[in-house]
Amino acid sequence: MDNDNRDLIYRIESSFKRMSKGQKLIAEYILNNYDKAAFMTASRLGEVVGVSESTVVRFANALNYDGYPKLQKALQEMIRNKLTTVQRIEMTSELEQSMVLKSVLKADMQNIRQTIEEINNDSFNDVVDKFLQAQHIYILGLRSASPLAQFMGYYLNFMFDNVKIVTSGVNDILEQLFHIGKGDLLVAISFPRYASRAVEAMKFSKEQGAHTVAITDSMLSPLTAYADHSLLARSDMVSFVDSLVAPLSLINALIVAIGQSRKDQISKSFQKLENIWEEYQVYVGKNKAKHSDKD
C-alpha cells in the first residue's frame, strides 16, 4: 500500500477513539466497504450508514480533509487500480436509469475541468518538442487505451513518416519495440486498470535509451516510474466503462500543437491527400450525394 493509502487508513484509525458515535459508524463502514463508499455522495453515504449529511462532512473535517470531496478523492485514489469490472458495476447499481445520461456527461465534463487545472504546461511543451526531435515515434496503447493510440497514430502519420502504433496483435509487445533505441520516443497510454504489459514496455524502452512519455491519470500510475515526462488526464470511471474523454482531449491538444510546429509540411501533405481522396472518391462528394438523393 502506498503512502497516500496508508495515510488515509492511519487518519481513520488514529482518530477513531475521539469520534462521535455517528462518525464511528461512518469510519467502520468505510473500512469495510471502501470500494462502495468511494463513489457515494455525502448524502448517500449518510443515508446508508444512518447519519445526517452534515455528520459525514464533519467526519471528513475530523480527518483533516478540506471537505468531503477531498476525502472521497483520497478513497478513489486508494482503490482505482484494484476494482474488478464486477465491483465497478455494483458501484453504480443504484444510479437511476433516468439520471444515467446527465451523470455520465457531467462526470466527463468534470474530468476535463480537473485535467485543465492539473496539467503541467511546461511538460506539455517539452513533450511536443520530443515529438519533433524523435528519430522514430512509437505510440503504445493496450486494451481500452488501444483506440486512443490508434487515433493519435492516425493523425501523426499525416505529419511524420516515422510513426509506429504498438498495440495487441500477432506479435508480442516487446517484439514490436525490438528496434527502439536512443533518439526514439515511446508514448505509452494507460489508465486504471493499468495494463501490466504497458509498464513492461515502458521499462524496456527506457533501458534501450529511448525517451519515454506516459499519458496516464495520476503520478501514482505505475507508468510514471519509467517516464521522462508524464502528462496527466483524469479518467475517473463511471460503472464498468473507462472515461477516456479527457485523455482524448489531451491527445487532441498534442496533435494540434505538433501540427502548428509543422504547418508548411502539413499543408503540402494534405493538399496531395485531397487530390488523392477526390480522385479515388474516398469521401462522399457533391456529385455522389446528389446521386444518392435520386436513388
Secondary structure, DSSP 8 states (H G I E B T S, - for coil): --HHHHHHHHHHHHHGGGS-HHHHHHHHHHHHHHHHHTT--HHHHHHHHTS-HHHHHHHHHHTT-SSHHHHHHHHHHHHTTT--HHHHHHHTTTS-GGGHHHHHHHHHHHHHHHHHHH--HHHHHHHHHHHHH-SSEEEEE-GGGHHHHHHHHHHHTTT-S-EEEE-SSSS-HHHHTTT--TT-EEEEE--SS--HHHHHHHHHHHHTT-EEEEEES-TTSGGGGG-SEEEE-----BTTB---HHHHHHHHHHHHHHHHHTHHHHHHHHHHHHHHHHHTT-S--HHHHHHHHH-
